[in-house]
Amino acid sequence: MSIDQVLYDLNQIQTLIDDEKEQMQNGLYVRLCDAMQQVYTHAKALQPSGDGSDEEEEEEQEDEEGEEEQSDEEPERERTEDDMGVNELSDLWEWQFDFGRPGAVIELDFPINEITTSEQPKRVCAAVRVLNRALKGSKPDDPADAERILEWKEELIAELAIRVCSEILEGVDDRGFENESHEEHWLYSCICDEILELFQRLGEGDALFRTKLRRNGALKGVKEHHLTSHLGEAVLDMLQQR
């Protein structure tokens, strides 16, 4: 079986997962998407580059075997963010962000930049998830946390993160994550679920910010997307509150 066939089969499996996502609970859908993304990445790495002959492939294999014989132990390659799936990457960034507290390794502008400019769906998804977890872990009754959340809200508006998230939901973002032809299209639903949860956390109990969400396209985006997501109806109701 060729690598191209494997990649095609992976896409078929992802389609089945997407079809059944409404029946999945406790984060199963996101975990399956993350696992699929990791398998896809490994399979993609095995895909031959160029159109060399079978003889060239055999020579390359012989060279690799020869190199293995010459070295008893290959040095282990250091893992990078490119090797990580959504779950592992978001865990790493969550630790580095540390709820946005002073002295954190990364500051708010890092996830905002990933959301607005990254061409990799997994990085966009991980960045939105980091903000979700930070909001979930914050204490609105704590003055320091409450002030920090207000600052985040203003920066998310000013740096166009809310606008871009709305466009992703609406399916008009320039990066085209919503297109089925995109090689990591299966992550689009994960991104949208994270965005919906983010909007819910930002707008709940804050009528002024709900107005700002609507002005930045959130209501339009959720209306376009809510029929395909179990989260969409609740977020739509929240955004329509005055």
Secondary structure by P-SEA (a helix, b strand, c coil): ccaaaaaaaaaaaaaaaaaaccccccaaaaaaaaaaaaaaaaaaaacccccccaaaaaaaaaaaaaaaaacccccccccccccccaaaaaaaaaaaaccccccccccaaaaaaaacccccaaaaaaaaaaaaaaaaacccccaaaaaaaaaaaaaaaaaaaaaaaaaaaaccccccccccccccccaaaaaaaaaaaaaaaaccccaaaaaaaaaaaaaaaaaaccccccaaaaaaaaaacc
